[in-house]
Amino acid sequence: MLLINKPYMKHSLILAIILTFFSCRQEEKSNINSEAITFQSDLNFLKKHLSEVVVLGDSLGGIVVVSPQFQARVMTSSAEGMTGKSFGWINHELIASGKIQPHIHAVGGEERFWLGPEGGQFGFYFKPGAPFDFENWQVPAALDTEPFNLIEQSKTSATFGRRMSLENYSGNKFELEVKRKVEVLSKASLDSIIGEAVDSKVKWVAYRTTNEIKNIGSNPWTREGGLPSIWILSMLNSAPETMVGIPYMKSAPQDLSPVNDSYFGKVPSDRLKVSDSLVVFKADGNYRSKVGIAPRASFPIMTSFDSDASLLTLACFDLPGGDKPYVNSTWEIQSKPFGGDAVNAYNDGPNDTGTQMGKFYELESSSPGAELKPGEVLQHRHTTIHFTGEKEMLEKILKKTTGLSLQQISLP
């Protein structure tokens, strides 16, 4: 059985405009050759510059490091313990500077928790009545510069949380409690996800985040006043031949345009291939672009492959069925505020000023908008799995989970 058919494994942000405040010199310093960065070197760096880090997993196998200071984000991971390659993109220059940047404190990190929507009449990233432009765009401090609290920890998992108050563009206030559990998965759990035992010659790390928001206010959250959604975003190290593959449903409704590739203008054909059931997207960190899949056409899985490093990544996430309200994050007053995407991929690259943040790409997922009464909870799970090994073995894993071949997630 294909993983895309498993029900329990059933998000849009214009992130790249933040790049305008980064200089070419900063980019040069922060883009350390990812081939030379090990998990140990990144961990040593984070221990030096952050107030607290939480390490989970096996020092000889799958391992991750989490930062409570940066909203319990997974900063990076490795499939081969301390000496293995570090998979997460980290903005070393910014973190080392100790300075807080305006608009967004873009420290990087392999997987982070945010809330949608970004823009529109129900957005959380603009003050009520402010123009929808970069000068007025600001990530809420609770999602950007303020820490989460460590609640409990074991060798392989840790739970974090905090309360926060947010106001959307329409002036509606939201009192919520966030909980986020990060857990490194066992071999048995991995085999269950894949549907068969993974060959012992394949190196891997798998971790799941379970993210919850609870309405702790006195009023229900309704579509009329706007809805928050759970938004999970990654920053992974890109490479010249990294490709993202996003399967989607052939049988999408006739009135549905399932693939959105116009976030920053149409993606050139040499960087994007759209068939009737698959999107292939180049993620080399050289061209700012983004694609999204509408929820009714999405599967709860996406993948990426770096052929040079023989690195296969799977992102699996909750994707509930039915006509759910997925929030729209475009920077305008929207005619369809609940017509947003469920699945996104982003590739970094030079912006209009010629500068960029770094050589990374993102795999993103979102929950539906949270229509919650006081005391009710919405949960969204997102699982990241990295595999390294011989391409024949990675091909087998990809085929088993998605039905795809490595050749299919490539461009001519």
N, C-alpha and C positions, 0 to 999 in steps of 0.2 A: 504493500500500500504506500502511495506517495505521501510524504509529509504534508504536502499542500492540501490533502484531504482530511487531515486530522482536526476535528472541531476544537480541541482544547488549545490549539496553537493559533485559534481564530481571535500623515501628519502632514502648515507650509510656511516656511519662513524665508524672507529675503535676507539671508544671513550675510551675503557677500558685501553688502553696502557698508558694512562696518569697516571694510578694509581701507577706507579713505584716510583714516587717521594713523595708519602704519607707514613708516618711511621705508624706502628701499634698503637703507642700512639695517633697519630692524629685521627685515625679511632675510637679509643676507646672514645675520647672526643667528636667527632662530631656526633657519632651515639647515640644521646640522644633518649631515649624511645619515639617514635612518639606518643604513646598513651597518654603521659603526656603533649604534646605540643598543645596549643590552638592557634587560630588565633591571639588572643590578645597578647600572650607571644611572638610569632614570630614577630608581628608588633612592639612591644616595643623594641625587640632586633634590628630590622632593623632601627628603628628611632634613636637608640643609635649609630649605627655604620655607617650608610649611610648618605650621604649629603642631600638626598631628597627621599621621598617616596610618591606615589600617591595611595590613597585608593578610590576604586570605589564600589558602590553597597549599600546594606542595612546592617546597624550595627546589625540588628536582624535576617537577612536572608542571601541570597547569597551575598558574598563580596570577593573582591580580593585586593591584594596590588601589585603595579608595581614599578619597580626601573628604573628611567631614567639613573642612574649611570651605571647600568648593561644592557645597550642596550634595555631598555624598556621591560625587561622580567617580566612576571608575576611571582613573587617570591612564592606566595602561595595563597590559597583560602579557603573558609569555606562555608558550607551549612547552618550553624546556627549562623551566625554573629560572634561577637567578642569572644564569649565563646565556639564556635564550634571547632571541630578538624581541625588542619592545615593539608591540603592535600599535599602541596609541600615539597620536600626534600631540605633542606637548609644546607650548609656546615658552621655551626656556628663557628667552630674552625678557619677556614681559614678567614672568614669575621672579626672575633674578633681580629685576629692577626694583621690586617692592612697591611699585606705583600702581594706583588704581586708574584705569582708563575710563574716559567718559563713554556714555552710550552702552558699552558692553565691556566687561573685564574678560577679554578673550584669552583665557589661559589654556584652552584646548581641553584634552581629556577624551578618552575613548568612548565613554557613554555617559550622558548627562540627563538630568531631569529638568524639563521646562513645562510651562503651561501655555496652551493656546487659548484663544487666537492672538495673533500678533497685532494686526491692524483691523480696520473696519469699525463699525459702530459699537462692537462689543470687544474690541481689542484691549489688551492689558499693557501695551508697550507705548501708548500715547496718553497724555493727560486729556481729560474731557475738553473738547473743543479745539485742541491743538491741531495745526496743519499736519498732514501726513507727509512729513519730510524727514530727512536724516537728522536735521538740527533738533527736532522735537522727539526723536525716537530714543527710548531708554528701556533697557531690560530692567524689570523690577528688581530692587536690591535683594529681595528674598530669594531670587533665582540666579543671582549674579555675584554678589559680594558678601552676603551674610551666610553664616555656617548653619549646618544641620547638627543636631545632637546625636551622639552615639548612644543608643538605647541598650543594646545587648550585642555580644560577640562570641563566636566560637572559632574553631580553627578554619572552618570553611564558609562561614556566613556571618553577616553583621546587619543589624537593623538600625536605621537612622530615622529621625523625625523632627518636626517643628510645626508650630502654628504660624499662620501668616494672614494678613489682611490685605486684600487687593481691591482696587477700584477700576472698573472698565471705562471705556471712552464715553459711554452713555451716563456715567456717574453712578452706576449701580455698584454696591459694595458687597464683597464676598469674604466671609470668615471661614477659613478652612484649616484643617489639620492634614499634614502630609506625612506619610510613612513610606520608607523605601528600604527594601531588603535586598542585599547583594549576596548571592550564594554561588560558590564554585561547585559545579556539578560533578558527580561521581561517574566512573566508567559505566556503571549500570544504567544511570540516568541518560548518559550519552547514547549508549546502545539502544535504549528504548526510543529516544528521539529519532535516531537514524533508521531504526527498524531491523537492525542486525548488528552483530559484533564488529566493531571497528578493528582492523588489522593492527597488531601490536607494533608494527613498523611505522605506523603513522603517529606523528606527534600532534597533540591537540590540547587546547584549553577551551572550556565551556563554562559560561557563567550566565545566570539569569537574574534580572532585577524584577522584583514585584513591587509595583508602585501604586499607592493608594491616596486618594483625596477624600476627605470627609467633610460634609457640610456641618459646621459647628455653630452656624448662625441661627437666627430665629425665623428666617424666611426661606421658602423653597427657591431653588434655582430653576428658572423657566426660560424657554426660548424667547419669550417677549423681553426679558431683561438681559439675555445673554448667558452663555454657558462656558465654564472653563473646560478644557480637555487636557489629558495627560499627553505630553509630547516628549518622546525619547529620541535623542540625537547623538550620533557618534562623530568622532574625528579620528580617522584612520590614516596611517601613512600611505601616501600614494606612490606609484612607481610608473615608469613610462608605458608599460603594457597592462596596467590594471584595468579590468573591465567589470562593470556591474551588470548583472542579469536579473530582470524583474519579470517573472511570469504573470500573466493576467488572463482573465476569462475570455474565451472566444465568444461566448454567448452573452456578452454584455447587452443590456437593453438598447434598442435601436436609437432612442433619444439621448443616449449617454455617449459622450466623447471620453473614452476611458483614460487616454494618455495626455497629460499636460506637459508640453515641452517649451513653453513660452515665458517662463519666469523672467529671464533676462534676454528676451528675444529668442527666436527659433534656434535650436541647437543644430549646428551644421551636420550634413549627412555623413561626413567622415568621422563624426563623433557619436552618432546615434543611429541605431537601426531598429525600426518598429515593424514587427511582423504581426500576424493576426492573433498571436498569443504570447509574445515575448518582446521585451524592451532590452536592448543592449546599449550600454552607455559607457563612454570612455571616461575613466577616472584617474587621469595622470597628473592632476594638480597644475595643469597648464592653461586651462580655459574655463572661465567662470560660467557655470551652467547648472541647470537643475531640471529634474523631471518628477512628475507625480502621477499616481494612479488613483482613480476614483474608488471609493470603498466598495461599490457594488461590483466592480470588476477585479478587485484585488484578491490575491491569495495571501495566507499568513506566513509568507517566506520570501526572502530575496537573497541574492548571493553576489559575491565578487571573487575574482580570481586574478592573482598576480603571477603570470606565467614564468617570469624570470626567477622569482623566489619560490615557485611551486607552492604558493600559499592560497588556500581556499577558505573563504569566510562565508558562513551562513548567519543570517539574522532571521529569527523566528519570533512571532509576536501574536498576541490575542487579536482576533478579528471577528467580533460578533456579527451574526447575520441580521437580516431585517433592515428596515428603513431607518437607520440611525442618523442623528444630526452631527455630521462631521464639520467642525468649525472652519471658516474661511479666514485666512490671514492676510489677504491682499490689503494694500495701503490705500483704501478708498472707502466711501460709504457704499456698502454692497447691496445689490439686489437679491443675492442669494447668500446670506450670512452662514448658512449651514450646508453649503455646497462645496466643502473643502475636500482635500485628498486624505487618504488613509496611509499611503506609502509614498516615500520620497527618497531620491538620491541626489546628492549635491557634489559637484566637483569644483574645487577652488581654482583660482587663476587670477591674472591681473585684472584690476577694475579699471574704471574710466581714467584714473590718474596714473595708471601704469604700475601701481603697487599691489601687493597681495599679502595675505596673512601667512600663508605657508603651503607646503606641498602636502595637502590632505584632501580626503573626500569623506562624504558622510552617507551612512545608511540610517534612515529615519522611519519611525512608526508613530502613529497617534491613536488614542482612544476616541470614541465618540464624545460629544459634549455631555457633560455630567448633569442630567436632569435629576437632581437630588433634593429630597425633602430634608429638613433638619435631622441630623443623626445618621443619615444614609451615607454609604461609601461606594465609590467607583474604583475598580482595580484594573490595572493594565500591566501585563507581563511582556518582557522583551528579553530574548535569549540570544547571546552572541557566541559563536563557535568558530575558532580558527583551527585549521588543519594544515600541517606541512608534511610532505612525503613525496614518494614517487607519483608522477602524474596519473599512472594507470590506477593507483589506489584512490586518488582523489576523484578521478572520473567515476569510479564505482560509487563513492559516497554521494556525489552530485546526482548521478542517475537515480539512485535509490530515494533520495529526498525530494527531488524536483522533476525527475524525468528528463532532465537536460543533459547534454554532453558538454565537455569543455569547448569543443569546436563551435557549438551554438552560441556560447557567450564570448564571441570574438567578432571583430570587424574585418572586412576585406582589406 
